[in-house]
Each structure stands twice: as C-alpha cells, then as structure tokens.
C-alpha cells in the first residue's frame, strides 16, 4: 500500500484499529466499542484532511500509483476482478473495442483509443495509459506519448468526426516523451499539429513550471498554486463545466464507485447536448472559448515590465580586480558630476557617491588583507578576530585589558611593517581616494543641510518682516527720523533714540524666537571672539585629559574600575564597593594633579576675566545705539541670510 507524505498522520490511527482487531481475534474479548470509536476518529480525520488539501497535495493524489487508469474505467471488469471474482463482465459501464495504429506503420501503447458504448450510445474513447508494475509501465512508456501516439489520437478524432461519434478523453500523463528518437521523428510538429486541430490546452507540470520560473523544482507547491490546475480553480475560471466527485482518500479508495460517477457525468452531459442542434452547439462552443480568461481596458501598463521574469543580476566585481587607473577614472568622473551639480545648483549625485565609497571600502579591505598575508600576520589576525567575537558575545560588556593589549600590539606591528608590504603603494593610493571621496560626501551632506536651513531661516524672517505690526512700527520710526531732519544718531533726541533701541530689541527678540524654533542657538555678536577662546580652551582641556588617561598607570586603573563595575553588577557586595570607591578616588586624584600641573587653573581665571569685560563692553545691552544708521531711511533692517 502506497502512503502519501501528508497521509502519514492517518496511518497511526489505522494501525491502532488493526492492532485492536487482532487483539480481539486472539483473546476472544469484545472490543467493538473501542474499534467503532477509533474508526469514527479515523473517518473524521480523513474528512478533515481531504477537505483542506493544498494544490500540490491534490496533484500528488492525481499521481497516486494505485489510482484507476483509463482502461480501469472503460473496462470496469478489470477493477471488479480485483475485488469480486464472481462479478460478471456486463457490469462494466462501457462495451469497448480498441483501435490501433497511426496509419504510418506505428502504434503507441501510451495512448489507447477505441470505440465503446454506454447505454446503447456510441463514443470514441481515448486516453493516456500507465502501468501498475514496472514491466507494464515500461511497456506503456509510463504514459508518455511519442509522435506516433499524437498522430494516432489525431487520426481517431478525424474518424469520430466523420462518423459523428462524441469524443471522451482521459488525460493522465507526466508529459510528452522527450527522448532523442521522438525528437527525430517530429515530436514538436506532432504536438503543434494536434494543438491546432483539437484546441487542446496543455499546462506544464508544477515541477517543470518551478524549474523555469524559480530555477528550482522545490518551488513546485508555489507553482501548483499559481498554475490553478485543480478542479475547483478550473471551474472558477469556467474552463471546466463541473467536477466529478471522488470518494474520501481519492479515486483509488473506491475505483468502481468512481467509474460509475464518470459514467453518470458522461450520460447526463450527452442527454443535455443531444437536445441542441449543430448550430447551437457551435455557438455555445464559441462562446465558451471566448469567455476564457479576462482582460481590463483603460489601465496603464508599464511596457518595460517583464511579467514572471527573473530580474537580471548585476555582476559583482571582486575586490582587487579593479585597476588603479580604472578607479582613478571613476573618481574623476564622479568629481566632474559633483562640480557640474554645484555650478548648476543641482543636487550632487548621492547614489554615485555612496556606491563609490562602498567600492573603495571593499578595495581597501582587500589591500589590508593582502598586506597582512605578506607580513605573515593573517593567522594572528584571524585568532584575534575569533577572540574578539567571543568576548563580544560573552556576558561581560567590556573588553578584557589583556585582549586590548594584544590588539594594540598587533596594530603597532602592522603599522610598522606596512611600508615594506608589496602592495603598500596601492593601499595608500586607494586609502587616500577613499578619504577624499568621504570628505566630499560629508561636505555635500553639510551643504545640503545648510542650504535647507538657509531657506527655512529666510522664509521665517520674511514672515516676521512682512507682518503688518512690524511694518507699521518701522514705517512710523522712519517717518519720525525724516521729520527730525538729522543724518547722524548723535544728533537725534534721547526720546527717539530710545524708541529705535526698543524697536530693534523687539525685532531681535522675534528673530531669536524664529531661530530657536529651528533648533539654533542665538548669541550676541560681541561674544564671537570670546566663544573662539572658550572652544580653544575646551579643546586643550580635552587633549590634556586624553594624554593623562593614555598614561599606562591611569589607563590600567580605569580598565580595572570598569571590570570591577561589571563583576559587581547591580547589587555589589561590601568588598566590591570598597574596591570601586578606592579606584574612583585614585583616578580623580590623579586627574586633579595632572590638571594643576598643566596650568589650566590660571588659564581658566584669565578667560573668566575676558568674558566679564566682553559683557560690560557689549553694545546694545545697556540701551545705547551704535553711532551709525544703516540705510538712507534711518532704521537698519539688515537681517536675513
């Protein structure tokens, strides 16, 4: 008995039923209740399984080796002989006479044709025939037709057409036999001729379809779903007119009952069709084929789109295969594009920049690997990488000082031996190009951000200056200045000076709010020099701290403190707390001593004095106005970009 993969869960229930029946027979005890319960469970499981089959599972049932063949159906006595030896031949649903040959000297056993009758009505039957055993399968060529089979079927169709016999076909084949002999005898021509004459529709098997579209036969379940070759799908598409029912478990579960269902379907269809004359039949046949498939009008279609075609894969060039000359040419071309974009106020080619940076990174990594091989450091490098990966995946978040020292030593050794590496010139050249392109990318990003911010600031400033209350205020002040008839601020009376200063402060506050809304920090112009000094001082402090930390003694203490913190976790014990506090105090003391030795205290006091002087001498903060008026109209409005 052949069991399909998805049917295996049913086998455990079936085995239990057999075991209980055997036990009942051996012991003589009554286990009928248990057997009935198990059989009910089995039938329910069978029903649940076969009412929710996937397309590929239905295909596998259709291919079941025990499934009734064409001759099993037309000669039902073959089936009955297997189940009931006393059943007479007249119980077969057709009287059948087989016809052979293609009238060219050949006969294909994979296609069986012949005349038969059902309830006194004659038909031409033809179908694919498979075998049961290996010997019979070889004789029938596994149901795969040669050109002789197609020509034989075509001859019988012409014969049936001439005598007015309805044609009943049984399709059950893996496909045409694609051997060398068949191709030499015109396999393609025979199939094409039959397609043209019979209007037969052929769909590739799920495995063949998957191999063509997805490049792998493993995608056959997906192909079976997309092909829509199951009976239910064909009925939805109106290709099939109806579905002949099968018993649970497939046609092989009850072949005789299946044959009777086929007979009933043929008789009912013929009873309906014989009531129609030839013209109506042709009209209905035409309409059936006309409504197959579907289309929609007025929907735009991308002509470049290739349906169900695999996307072309761009060839990826391996690092080290690109010559320096080619790289230089590509970089120069990219520079020209950036300059052109800058001159024409266009956006620079971001995609090209990113691609070139990635390419140069791959090239630089390749050159570093080659240099490490040349210096004999590749094995140590691989070992350190492995140790680093293990350390990173461990619970301790911080790297052990010993591993850090190993990495630093290898780095120093690599840098010292780098100039003697055979590919040093190539590495340096590519590294310089990478730095140059990365710098160009950073500048491009900064320019884009600056340009966008500029536009936002100008837009906001225009909104402030175009407000009616601000315009009225400026116009009123300009009118007063013109009315006074003076040309210098010193000649203005104190009241008008105060009005100008007040208006200026109000507008500056408006502008400050605008800048803050854009995330910008506003500073008075008088502090620009002081700001530079502060930044310089902070830079020197950071450099000093870095130098102190990099000293071996303090560096080791910091690493030990980190390790103690990790070991202690969220709930440190008393000993850990003491160690942590001691190390913390030692580090702070060392830092304080180092800072004092570098003279930062005196520099800090001097800078504080300069800031105080800048505040005192800052114009505008005490209500005074600079001794000039910007513009002929009196009030200066030189804000903006």
C-alpha positions in Angstrom: 0.0 0.0 0.0 1.4 3.4 -1.0 1.0 6.2 1.5 1.5 9.9 0.5 3.5 12.2 2.8 0.5 14.2 4.0 -1.5 11.0 4.7 1.1 9.6 7.3 -0.8 11.0 10.3 -3.7 8.8 9.4 -1.6 5.7 9.5 -1.2 5.7 13.3 -5.0 5.6 13.7 -5.2 2.8 11.1 -2.5 0.8 12.9 -4.4 1.1 16.2 -7.6 -0.2 14.6 -5.7 -3.2 13.2 -4.0 -3.9 16.5 -7.3 -3.8 18.5 -8.9 -6.0 15.9 -6.1 -8.5 16.1 -6.2 -8.5 19.9 -10.0 -9.1 19.8 -9.4 -12.1 17.5 -6.6 -13.5 19.6 -8.2 -13.1 23.0 -11.9 -13.5 22.1 -12.8 -10.4 24.0 -15.3 -7.8 22.8 -13.5 -4.6 21.7 -16.3 -3.5 19.4 -16.8 -0.1 21.2 -13.1 0.7 21.0 -13.0 -0.3 17.3 -16.1 1.8 16.5 -14.6 4.8 18.3 -11.3 4.5 16.5 -13.0 4.1 13.1 -15.1 7.2 13.8 -11.9 9.2 14.7 -10.2 7.8 11.5 -13.1 8.9 9.3 -13.3 12.3 10.8 -9.5 12.8 10.4 -9.8 11.6 6.8 -12.6 14.1 6.2 -10.7 17.0 7.7 -7.6 16.2 5.8 -9.2 15.8 2.4 -11.4 18.9 2.7 -8.4 21.1 3.2 -5.9 19.9 0.6 -3.4 22.3 -0.9 -3.0 22.4 -4.8 0.3 20.3 -4.7 -1.4 17.7 -2.4 -4.2 17.4 -5.0 -1.6 16.9 -7.7 0.0 14.2 -5.7 -3.3 12.4 -5.3 -3.8 12.6 -9.1 -0.4 10.9 -9.5 -1.1 8.1 -6.9 0.2 4.8 -8.3 -3.0 3.0 -7.2 -5.3 5.5 -8.9 -7.6 3.9 -11.6 -6.2 4.2 -15.1 -8.0 4.8 -18.4 -8.6 1.1 -19.1 -9.7 0.6 -15.5 -12.6 3.0 -16.2 -13.6 1.8 -19.6 -13.2 -1.8 -18.7 -14.6 -1.8 -15.2 -14.4 -5.6 -15.0 -10.6 -5.2 -14.5 -11.4 -3.4 -11.3 -14.1 -5.8 -10.3 -11.8 -8.8 -10.8 -9.6 -7.4 -8.1 -12.5 -7.1 -5.6 -15.1 -9.6 -6.6 -14.3 -12.6 -8.8 -18.0 -13.5 -9.3 -19.0 -10.1 -10.8 -19.9 -10.7 -14.5 -18.3 -8.7 -17.3 -21.6 -6.9 -18.2 -21.2 -4.8 -15.1 -18.6 -2.7 -16.9 -20.0 0.7 -17.9 -18.9 0.5 -21.5 -18.6 -2.1 -24.2 -15.2 -1.3 -25.7 -13.2 -2.2 -28.8 -9.7 -0.9 -29.0 -8.4 0.6 -32.3 -4.6 0.7 -33.1 -2.1 2.5 -35.3 -1.4 5.9 -36.7 -1.6 4.8 -40.4 2.2 5.4 -40.7 3.3 1.9 -39.6 3.4 2.6 -35.8 1.3 2.2 -32.7 2.0 3.9 -29.4 0.9 1.9 -26.4 1.0 5.0 -24.1 -2.2 6.3 -25.9 -5.2 3.9 -26.1 -8.1 4.7 -28.4 -11.2 2.7 -29.3 -15.0 2.7 -29.8 -17.3 2.0 -27.0 -21.0 2.3 -26.0 -22.8 3.4 -22.8 -26.5 2.7 -22.6 -26.6 2.0 -26.3 -24.9 5.3 -27.4 -21.6 5.0 -29.2 -18.5 7.1 -28.3 -14.9 7.4 -29.3 -12.8 6.9 -26.2 -9.1 7.9 -26.0 -6.7 8.4 -23.1 -3.2 8.0 -21.7 -2.5 4.6 -20.2 0.0 4.0 -17.4 1.1 0.7 -15.9 0.7 -0.9 -12.5 4.0 -2.7 -12.3 7.5 -1.8 -13.6 7.1 -4.2 -16.5 3.7 -2.8 -17.6 5.0 0.8 -17.1 7.9 0.1 -19.4 5.5 -1.4 -22.0 3.3 1.7 -21.7 6.2 4.1 -21.6 4.9 5.4 -18.2 2.0 7.1 -20.1 4.3 9.4 -22.0 3.3 9.7 -25.7 5.7 9.6 -28.7 4.8 11.3 -32.0 3.1 8.1 -33.1 0.7 8.5 -30.1 -0.3 12.1 -31.1 -0.8 11.1 -34.7 -2.9 8.1 -33.7 -5.1 10.3 -31.5 -5.5 12.8 -34.3 -6.5 10.0 -36.8 -9.1 8.7 -34.3 -10.6 12.2 -33.9 -11.0 12.6 -37.7 -12.6 9.2 -37.7 -15.0 10.2 -34.9 -15.8 13.4 -36.7 -16.6 11.6 -39.9 -19.0 9.1 -38.2 -20.5 11.6 -35.7 -19.2 9.9 -32.5 -18.8 12.1 -29.4 -15.2 12.0 -28.1 -14.4 11.3 -24.5 -10.7 11.9 -23.4 -8.9 10.8 -20.3 -5.8 12.9 -19.6 -3.3 11.2 -17.3 0.3 11.8 -18.3 3.6 13.3 -17.0 4.0 14.9 -20.5 5.4 14.0 -23.9 8.3 11.6 -24.1 11.3 13.8 -24.8 14.0 11.3 -25.9 16.2 11.7 -29.0 14.3 9.3 -31.1 11.0 11.1 -30.5 12.6 14.5 -31.4 14.0 12.9 -34.6 10.5 11.6 -35.6 8.9 15.1 -35.1 7.6 15.3 -31.6 7.3 19.1 -31.6 5.5 19.1 -35.0 3.0 16.4 -33.9 2.1 18.3 -30.7 1.7 21.6 -32.6 -0.5 19.9 -35.2 -2.7 18.4 -32.5 -3.0 21.7 -30.6 -4.1 23.5 -33.8 -6.6 20.8 -34.7 -8.0 19.7 -31.4 -7.9 23.1 -29.4 -6.3 21.1 -26.6 -4.9 23.2 -23.7 -1.7 21.9 -22.1 -0.1 23.2 -18.9 3.4 22.3 -17.7 3.7 20.2 -14.6 4.3 22.1 -11.3 7.9 20.8 -11.2 8.6 22.0 -14.8 7.0 25.4 -14.2 9.0 25.8 -11.0 12.2 24.9 -12.7 11.5 27.5 -15.5 10.3 30.4 -13.3 12.0 29.9 -10.0 15.0 27.9 -11.2 14.3 25.1 -8.7 11.8 22.2 -8.7 11.5 22.7 -4.9 9.2 25.6 -5.7 6.6 23.1 -7.1 4.0 23.8 -4.3 4.1 27.5 -5.2 3.9 26.7 -8.9 0.9 24.4 -8.4 -0.9 27.2 -6.6 -0.1 29.8 -9.4 -0.9 27.4 -12.3 -4.5 27.0 -10.9 -4.7 23.4 -12.2 -7.0 21.9 -9.6 -10.6 21.1 -10.5 -12.0 23.8 -8.2 -9.8 26.5 -9.7 -10.7 25.4 -13.3 -14.4 25.7 -12.5 -13.9 29.2 -11.1 -12.1 30.1 -14.4 -15.0 28.5 -16.3 -12.6 26.3 -18.2 -14.2 23.2 -16.6 -18.0 22.9 -16.6 -18.2 20.7 -13.4 -16.4 18.4 -11.0 -16.9 14.6 -10.9 -17.0 13.6 -7.2 -14.4 11.2 -5.7 -14.5 9.2 -2.5 -12.6 10.4 0.5 -9.0 9.3 0.1 -9.0 9.7 -3.7 -10.4 7.6 -6.6 -8.2 4.6 -5.6 -10.1 4.3 -2.4 -13.2 3.1 -4.3 -12.4 2.7 -8.1 -15.7 1.1 -9.0 -17.8 3.9 -7.4 -15.6 6.5 -9.2 -16.1 4.8 -12.6 -19.9 4.9 -12.0 -19.7 8.6 -11.3 -17.8 9.2 -14.5 -20.4 7.2 -16.4 -23.2 9.3 -14.8 -21.4 12.5 -15.7 -21.0 11.4 -19.4 -24.6 10.3 -19.7 -26.0 13.5 -18.1 -23.8 15.7 -20.4 -24.8 13.8 -23.5 -28.5 14.0 -22.6 -28.2 17.8 -22.4 -26.1 18.2 -25.6 -28.3 15.9 -27.8 -31.2 18.3 -27.3 -29.3 21.0 -29.1 -28.8 21.2 -32.9 -25.4 21.6 -34.6 -25.6 25.4 -34.9 -26.5 25.9 -31.2 -23.6 23.5 -30.3 -21.1 25.5 -32.3 -22.4 28.8 -30.9 -22.1 27.6 -27.3 -18.7 26.2 -28.0 -17.6 29.5 -29.5 -18.9 31.4 -26.5 -17.2 29.0 -24.1 -13.8 29.7 -25.6 -14.5 33.4 -26.0 -15.1 33.9 -22.3 -12.0 32.0 -21.1 -9.5 34.3 -19.4 -10.2 38.0 -18.9 -8.9 41.5 -19.6 -9.4 45.1 -18.4 -9.4 48.2 -20.5 -8.1 51.6 -19.7 -5.4 50.5 -17.2 -1.9 52.0 -17.9 0.7 49.3 -18.4 4.5 49.6 -17.9 5.8 48.4 -21.2 9.2 47.7 -19.6 7.8 45.4 -17.0 8.6 41.7 -17.7 5.9 39.5 -16.1 7.2 36.4 -14.2 10.8 37.0 -15.5 13.7 36.7 -13.1 15.5 40.0 -12.6 18.8 40.3 -14.2 21.6 40.1 -11.6 24.2 42.7 -11.9 27.7 41.2 -11.9 29.6 41.9 -8.7 33.2 42.6 -9.3 35.6 41.0 -6.7 37.8 43.4 -4.8 41.3 43.7 -6.1 40.2 43.1 -9.7 39.8 46.9 -10.4 43.0 48.6 -11.6 44.2 51.9 -10.1 43.7 53.5 -13.5 40.1 52.4 -13.7 39.4 53.6 -10.1 41.1 57.0 -10.9 38.9 57.4 -14.0 35.7 56.6 -12.0 36.6 59.0 -9.2 37.5 61.8 -11.7 34.2 61.2 -13.5 32.3 61.5 -10.1 34.2 64.7 -9.3 33.1 66.2 -12.6 29.5 65.3 -11.8 29.8 66.9 -8.4 31.3 70.1 -9.8 28.6 70.3 -12.5 25.9 69.9 -10.0 27.4 72.6 -7.8 27.7 75.1 -10.8 24.1 74.4 -11.9 22.6 74.5 -8.4 21.6 70.9 -8.8 21.8 68.2 -6.1 25.0 66.2 -6.2 24.8 62.5 -7.2 24.3 60.9 -3.8 23.8 57.4 -5.2 27.1 57.6 -7.1 29.0 58.8 -4.1 27.7 56.0 -1.9 28.4 53.4 -4.4 32.0 54.6 -5.0 32.6 54.8 -1.2 31.4 51.2 -0.8 33.6 50.1 -3.7 36.7 51.8 -2.3 36.0 50.3 1.1 36.0 46.8 -0.4 39.2 47.6 -2.3 40.9 49.0 0.9 39.8 45.9 3.0 41.2 43.6 0.3 44.5 45.5 0.2 44.8 45.3 4.0 44.1 41.6 3.9 46.8 41.1 1.2 49.3 43.2 3.2 48.6 41.1 6.4 49.2 37.9 4.4 52.5 39.3 3.0 53.7 40.2 6.5 52.6 36.8 7.9 50.1 38.3 10.3 46.9 36.8 8.8 46.8 33.8 11.3 47.3 36.1 14.3 44.7 38.4 12.9 42.2 35.5 12.4 42.8 34.3 16.0 42.3 37.8 17.4 39.1 38.2 15.4 37.8 34.9 16.9 38.8 36.1 20.5 37.1 39.4 19.9 33.9 37.8 18.6 33.8 35.5 21.7 34.4 38.5 24.0 31.7 40.5 22.4 29.2 37.6 22.6 30.0 37.0 26.3 28.0 38.4 29.2 30.8 40.9 30.1 30.2 44.0 28.0 33.7 45.4 28.4 36.8 44.0 26.7 39.5 42.5 28.9 42.7 44.6 29.1 44.8 41.6 28.0 42.8 41.3 24.7 43.0 45.0 24.3 46.8 44.9 24.7 47.1 42.1 22.1 45.1 44.2 19.6 47.2 47.3 20.2 50.4 45.3 19.8 49.2 43.8 16.5 48.1 47.2 15.3 51.6 48.7 16.1 53.3 45.8 14.4 51.1 46.1 11.4 51.7 49.8 11.0 55.4 49.4 11.4 55.6 46.7 8.7 53.1 48.3 6.4 55.6 50.4 4.4 57.5 47.2 3.5 54.4 45.4 2.2 54.5 44.8 -1.6 51.1 46.5 -2.1 51.7 49.5 0.2 51.6 52.0 -2.7 48.3 50.6 -4.0 46.8 50.6 -0.4 47.9 54.1 0.3 46.6 55.4 -3.1 43.1 53.7 -2.5 43.0 54.9 1.1 43.7 58.5 0.0 41.0 58.2 -2.6 38.5 56.9 0.0 39.3 59.8 2.4 38.9 62.3 -0.4 35.5 60.9 -1.5 34.3 60.6 2.1 35.3 64.2 2.7 33.3 65.2 -0.5 30.3 63.2 0.8 30.5 64.9 4.2 30.7 68.4 2.6 27.9 67.5 0.3 25.7 66.5 3.2 26.6 69.6 5.2 25.9 71.9 2.1 22.5 70.2 1.7 21.7 70.8 5.3 23.0 74.4 5.3 21.1 75.2 2.1 17.8 73.8 3.5 18.3 75.6 6.8 19.1 78.9 4.9 15.8 78.6 3.0 13.9 78.0 6.2 15.5 81.0 8.0 14.9 83.4 5.1 11.3 82.2 4.9 10.7 82.8 8.6 12.5 86.2 8.6 10.3 87.3 5.7 7.2 86.3 7.5 8.3 88.4 10.5 9.2 91.4 8.5 6.0 91.2 6.4 3.8 91.3 9.4 1.6 94.3 9.5 2.5 95.4 13.1 6.3 95.2 12.4 5.9 97.1 9.1 3.8 99.9 10.8 6.4 100.2 13.6 9.3 100.6 11.1 7.5 103.0 8.9 6.5 105.1 11.9 10.1 105.3 13.1 11.4 106.1 9.6 8.9 108.9 9.4 10.0 110.4 12.7 13.7 110.2 11.7 12.9 112.0 8.4 10.8 114.6 10.2 13.7 115.4 12.6 15.9 116.3 9.6 19.1 114.9 11.1 21.6 112.5 9.4 23.5 111.1 12.4 22.4 109.2 15.5 24.2 111.6 17.8 22.0 114.4 16.6 18.8 112.6 17.5 17.0 113.5 20.7 17.1 111.0 23.5 13.4 110.0 23.2 13.7 109.0 19.5 16.9 107.1 20.3 15.1 105.1 23.0 12.3 104.3 20.5 14.7 103.0 17.9 16.6 100.8 20.5 13.3 99.5 21.8 12.1 98.6 18.2 15.4 97.0 17.5 15.2 94.8 20.6 11.7 93.7 19.9 12.6 92.7 16.3 15.7 90.9 17.6 13.6 89.0 20.1 11.3 88.0 17.3 14.2 86.8 15.2 15.7 85.0 18.2 12.4 83.1 18.7 12.4 82.1 15.0 16.0 80.8 15.2 15.2 78.9 18.4 12.1 77.3 16.7 14.6 75.9 14.1 16.8 74.5 16.8 19.5 77.2 16.5 21.4 78.8 19.4 21.4 82.7 19.4 24.4 84.6 20.7 25.2 88.4 20.7 27.8 89.3 18.1 30.1 90.7 20.8 30.7 87.2 22.2 32.1 85.7 18.9 35.8 86.3 19.9 35.2 85.0 23.4 33.4 81.9 22.0 36.5 81.1 19.9 38.7 81.3 23.0 36.3 79.1 25.1 36.3 76.5 22.3 40.1 76.6 22.1 40.3 76.2 25.9 37.9 73.3 26.0 39.9 71.6 23.2 43.2 72.0 25.2 41.5 70.6 28.3 40.2 67.5 26.4 43.6 67.0 24.9 45.2 67.2 28.3 42.7 64.8 29.8 43.3 62.4 26.9 47.0 62.5 27.4 46.7 61.8 31.1 44.2 58.9 30.6 46.5 57.3 28.0 49.3 57.2 30.5 49.9 53.5 31.4 49.2 53.9 35.2 45.9 55.7 35.0 44.7 53.7 32.0 45.2 50.4 33.9 43.3 51.8 36.9 40.3 52.9 34.6 40.2 49.4 33.0 40.3 47.7 36.4 37.4 50.0 37.6 35.4 49.0 34.5 35.9 45.3 35.2 35.0 45.7 38.9 31.8 47.5 37.9 30.8 44.7 35.5 31.7 42.0 38.1 29.8 43.8 40.8 26.6 44.1 38.8 23.5 45.9 40.1 24.0 44.6 43.7 27.7 44.8 44.7 28.9 43.3 47.9 30.9 45.3 50.6 34.3 44.2 49.2 33.4 45.3 45.7 32.1 48.6 46.9 35.3 49.3 48.7 37.4 48.4 45.7 35.3 50.6 43.4 35.4 53.6 45.8 39.2 53.3 46.2 39.8 53.1 42.5 37.5 56.0 41.9 39.3 58.3 44.4 42.7 57.3 43.0 41.6 58.2 39.4 40.1 61.5 40.5 43.2 62.5 42.5 45.5 61.6 39.5 43.3 63.7 37.2 43.3 66.7 39.5 47.1 66.6 40.0 47.6 66.4 36.2 45.3 69.3 35.5 47.0 71.5 38.1 50.4 70.6 36.6 49.3 71.8 33.2 48.3 75.3 34.5 44.7 75.1 33.5 43.6 76.9 36.7 45.4 80.2 35.8 44.1 80.0 32.2 40.5 79.5 33.4 40.7 82.6 35.7 42.1 84.7 32.8 39.3 83.6 30.5 36.7 84.4 33.1 38.0 88.0 33.3 37.8 88.3 29.5 34.2 87.2 29.5 33.3 89.8 32.1 35.0 92.5 30.0 33.0 91.4 26.9 29.7 91.6 28.8 30.5 95.1 30.1 31.5 96.4 26.7 28.7 94.7 24.7 26.8 97.3 22.6 23.1 97.4 22.8 22.8 95.6 26.2 22.8 98.8 28.2 20.2 100.6 25.9 22.8 102.5 23.8 22.7 102.5 20.0 25.9 102.3 17.8 26.9 105.7 16.3 25.7 104.9 12.7 22.4 104.4 11.0 22.3 101.6 8.3 20.5 102.7 5.2 19.2 106.0 4.0 15.8 105.5 5.5 17.1 105.6 9.0 16.3 102.2 10.7 18.6 99.3 9.9 16.9 96.1 8.8 19.8 94.1 7.6 18.6 90.7 9.0 18.4 87.5 7.0 20.8 85.1 5.3 
